[in-house]
Amino acid sequence: MTIYDKIERTLQQLGVSDARGVESLFAELQKTAEQERAELVSRGAPDQPQRDRLCKALRDRWLARKGGVLSRVDENWLKPAGKELKPVVGRQFNDLRRWTASLEFEKLAEALPLQEAPVKQVELPLTTGAGRAVPRDLTLPGLRRPLGSVHPVTRMQREIEDIFLRLGFWIESGPEIESTYYNFDALNIPESHPSRDDWDTFYIDAKTVLRTHTSPVQIRAMEKYGAPLYIIIPGKCYRHDNPDATHYPMFHQIEGLAIDKDITFADLKGTLDFFAKMLFGEKVRTRFQPSFFPFTEPSGEVAVSCFVCDGQGCRVCKESGWIELMGCGMVHPQVLRYGGIDPDKYSGWAFGLGVDRFAMVKHDINDIQLFFQGDVRFLEQF
Ligand code: DAH
């Protein structure tokens, strides 16, 4: 007989006729209440409405005026109890009432933990790449995930790196969040100088920018290694450009820097001509035109004869026969000084090129944004 059956009978019907029997009945009740409460707490509830419902049900089962356990005990055990037992039953009943009150069923709702949404156990069907179910033959070879490929810009970067690595250059890198000192001042671009506006800059604060070019790493490397120095510096750069077919706020450059004794413009020309032939084929010719950059003097623009039409004029070279490759020049003595290198002892040349542009020219891609949209249909062509 459960305790719930027992509260529907009188003590007499239950054959309880002494204090010990009464006490053990009440002890049983107390234990049941405790258990029910503990069980509910440990189970928790899936959500708030359910939690409130479960807590109210527990409270009502014990405390409801009509039909609650306590009211049944009052009705069936206390009221009909004989003279000798009544005081014991009354005391026990009061104790039970106080005790159930202390369980604070009303407050239980706030304490009850909500269960986390159960994680659905999804059984993964064994499928082929095309999604067709295959029989569960465990001796079959494993399923292959489709492999990605090296991004065309990264691939271009590596091709360029390889050429310079073979010439004895090594690869250096620097921070993308850069001080205005390295990005501008140390490159001979003073704050008041209008050429600062040539770089549409993302400022983080008055003295910190997203680097607008890889040139600041020239200074960092000079400070770190001194001369002689033969390095290339690939990396991301940022400019406040509106995205269009040839601009994107983030893009990639490779900087080149050679510093040694007796370095001349002839070294610059020879190296870049060799580089262009390695990359675009023996047939191409290079063209050097004067230009201006604050950190080189003299400065130049390098172009290569169009490797598609051999200089005849086509879509790739925009009918000009030439493809612009990069800016370059002899490192300005002031820049050497900023890097801690004595311009009376050493000289050097430098260049900076846009890797994305190189990849566009090479693959005849007419929109730089395609590189960064992550569209697999575009990327898997490379
Ligand atoms: N830093 C220049 C730019 O982003 C490119 C450049 C030009 C780098 C000439 C050089 C250089 O090292 O000599 O526009």
Residues whose N, C-alpha, C, O or C-beta is under 5 A from the ligand:
A	BS01	DAH	T212 H213 S215 G256 F293 T296 G327 C328 G329 A350 F351 G352
